[in-house]
Amino acid sequence: MIHLNDVSITYSGELSAVLSNVTLTVPEGELCLVVGPSGSGKTTLLRLLNGL
């Protein structure tokens, strides 16, 4: 299972958060798609989940 609770990420030097107050639960065995426009934080979210 993947669980995030109220996660926010701001890159150094930036004024606003790339991810703000994200809460997400993906049960084991479930498929989750991450979609959104360019610059919406998809890659940041996946890097967070991967521990990069």
Backbone as CSV, one residue per row, in Angstrom:
resi,resn,N_x,N_y,N_z,CA_x,CA_y,CA_z,C_x,C_y,C_z
1,MET,0.835,-1.167,0.000,0.000,0.000,0.000,0.890,1.243,0.000
2,ILE,0.416,2.262,-0.678,1.064,3.571,-0.666,0.109,4.530,0.028
3,HIS,0.641,5.292,0.982,-0.204,6.252,1.678,0.563,7.546,1.913
4,LEU,0.013,8.645,1.451,0.544,9.979,1.728,-0.536,10.748,2.474
5,ASN,-0.124,11.531,3.457,-1.098,12.310,4.215,-0.624,13.755,4.340
6,ASP,-1.309,14.654,3.656,-1.061,16.095,3.753,0.385,16.450,3.398
7,VAL,0.880,15.944,2.268,2.257,16.167,1.823,2.334,17.421,0.956
8,SER,3.327,18.256,1.239,3.599,19.438,0.422,5.084,19.466,0.096
9,ILE,5.418,19.905,-1.122,6.817,20.000,-1.540,7.037,21.355,-2.194
10,THR,8.074,22.051,-1.725,8.491,23.312,-2.325,9.979,23.200,-2.623
11,TYR,10.369,23.450,-3.862,11.783,23.422,-4.222,12.473,24.660,-3.662
12,SER,13.737,24.517,-3.290,14.477,25.659,-2.744,14.518,26.787,-3.778
13,GLY,14.336,27.997,-3.298,14.334,29.158,-4.180,12.976,29.478,-4.772
14,GLU,12.001,28.611,-4.564,10.651,28.840,-5.097,9.743,29.374,-3.996
15,LEU,8.773,30.173,-4.374,7.843,30.743,-3.403,6.618,29.873,-3.166
16,SER,6.200,29.158,-4.198,4.987,28.346,-4.056,5.318,26.855,-4.138
17,ALA,4.451,26.062,-3.545,4.647,24.608,-3.504,4.315,23.980,-4.851
18,VAL,5.096,22.978,-5.229,4.800,22.190,-6.425,3.657,21.233,-6.113
19,LEU,3.715,20.626,-4.941,2.622,19.798,-4.424,2.165,20.439,-3.122
20,SER,0.862,20.518,-2.942,0.339,21.187,-1.756,-0.783,20.373,-1.130
21,ASN,-0.556,19.930,0.101,-1.562,19.211,0.888,-2.127,17.983,0.164
22,VAL,-1.237,17.167,-0.391,-1.649,15.965,-1.120,-1.902,14.823,-0.143
23,THR,-3.066,14.221,-0.260,-3.401,13.021,0.491,-3.784,11.957,-0.525
24,LEU,-3.148,10.792,-0.421,-3.327,9.748,-1.427,-3.169,8.389,-0.778
25,THR,-4.058,7.469,-1.106,-3.922,6.083,-0.682,-4.153,5.191,-1.892
26,VAL,-3.186,4.310,-2.158,-3.316,3.325,-3.229,-3.179,1.955,-2.578
27,PRO,-4.272,1.198,-2.494,-4.216,-0.129,-1.882,-3.320,-1.082,-2.682
28,GLU,-2.754,-2.055,-1.995,-1.910,-3.061,-2.636,-2.683,-3.742,-3.756
29,GLY,-2.031,-3.890,-4.910,-2.638,-4.553,-6.053,-3.462,-3.640,-6.942
30,GLU,-3.666,-2.392,-6.544,-4.447,-1.443,-7.335,-3.551,-0.729,-8.337
31,LEU,-4.129,-0.313,-9.440,-3.445,0.466,-10.461,-3.854,1.919,-10.288
32,CYS,-2.883,2.815,-10.328,-3.158,4.240,-10.162,-2.484,4.990,-11.302
33,LEU,-3.236,5.812,-12.009,-2.688,6.645,-13.071,-2.496,8.055,-12.547
34,VAL,-1.376,8.656,-12.890,-1.105,10.041,-12.515,-1.151,10.859,-13.794
35,VAL,-2.162,11.685,-13.925,-2.341,12.486,-15.139,-2.532,13.951,-14.769
36,GLY,-2.156,14.824,-15.671,-2.333,16.257,-15.467,-1.502,17.022,-16.470
37,PRO,-1.720,18.314,-16.526,-0.981,19.139,-17.483,0.494,19.267,-17.105
38,SER,1.281,19.719,-18.052,2.701,19.955,-17.831,2.891,20.921,-16.666
39,GLY,3.809,20.575,-15.766,4.102,21.443,-14.634,3.194,21.268,-13.437
40,SER,2.345,20.249,-13.459,1.385,20.076,-12.358,1.934,19.258,-11.189
41,GLY,3.151,18.704,-11.326,3.767,17.980,-10.216,3.758,16.467,-10.335
42,LYS,3.435,15.940,-11.511,3.387,14.479,-11.694,4.749,13.844,-11.431
43,THR,5.787,14.368,-12.044,7.127,13.810,-11.874,7.605,13.975,-10.441
44,THR,7.315,15.099,-9.830,7.684,15.324,-8.433,7.018,14.293,-7.535
45,LEU,5.747,14.023,-7.760,5.024,13.023,-6.973,5.651,11.643,-7.139
46,LEU,5.959,11.254,-8.363,6.544,9.933,-8.602,7.951,9.832,-8.013
47,ARG,8.726,10.902,-8.072,10.056,10.901,-7.437,9.935,10.787,-5.926
48,LEU,8.954,11.453,-5.356,8.709,11.341,-3.921,8.401,9.896,-3.552
49,LEU,7.531,9.256,-4.314,7.153,7.874,-4.025,8.324,6.916,-4.204
50,ASN,9.244,7.269,-5.105,10.406,6.427,-5.373,11.576,6.748,-4.438
51,GLY,11.452,7.796,-3.654,12.497,8.161,-2.707,13.669,8.894,-3.308
52,LEU,13.485,9.514,-4.464,14.584,10.262,-5.097,14.660,11.678,-4.565
